[in-house]
């Protein structure tokens, strides 16, 4: 079985811009590629799971999202090594305006649909796997899936830490950045 790090996208890997809808606004968080390379070299799969309700809300479409993800994969390639093993996204939101995506869906975090799909596809051992994110929703998703969880203080992390504490969804570790989170995972002893 494989071990994996599930990664939120916006605010965790790239700078949060509230509904990233242009390739030119995609800016990696400092040392994101170093963090992912270190995880990969330590035997982890790097899998992005991202809510993209901007699609349901009509802010951008699936073609735009694909262009952004293609650019992200290009930026997260070192030499011939692609640092991301898979990307899952949820275009759904119940208050959206695009009928097809205007629903509650198991894929939308904090639900675990994207994680369940990845576990099946990549034969992942949940007990050896982690989720890194910058929001209460990410920590709740990790908790729902039985993953160890790290809250990064980039993106919405500082603002959502209090919400995590108030709701007793406590991260296993609080990291200043994706790089500090990756170091913690690599050096973690059960």
JOUR-V843851 format. One record per residue. OMEGA is omega as a letter, one per 30 degrees, with the letter a starting at -180 (* if undefined). Layout:
OMEGA  OMEGA
//
This chain:
a  l  a  l  l  a  l  a  a  a  l  l  l  a  l  l  a  l  l  a  l  l  a  l  l  a  a  l  a  l  l  a  l  l  a  l  l  l  a  l  l  l  l  l  l  a  l  l  a  l  l  a  l  l  l  a  l  a  l  a  a  l  l  l  l  l  l  a  l  l  l  l  l  a  a  l  l  a  l  a  l  a  l  a  l  l  l  l  l  a  a  l  a  l  l  l  l  a  a  a  a  a  l  a  l  a  a  l  g  l  a  a  a  a  l  l  a  l  l  a  a  l  a  l  a  a  l  a  a  l  l  l  a  a  l  l  l  a  l  l  l  l  l  a  a  l  l  a  l  l  l  a  l  l  a  a  a  a  a  l  l  l  l  a  a  a  l  l  a  l  l  l  l  a  l  a  l  l  l  l  a  l  l  a  a  a  a  l  l  *
//
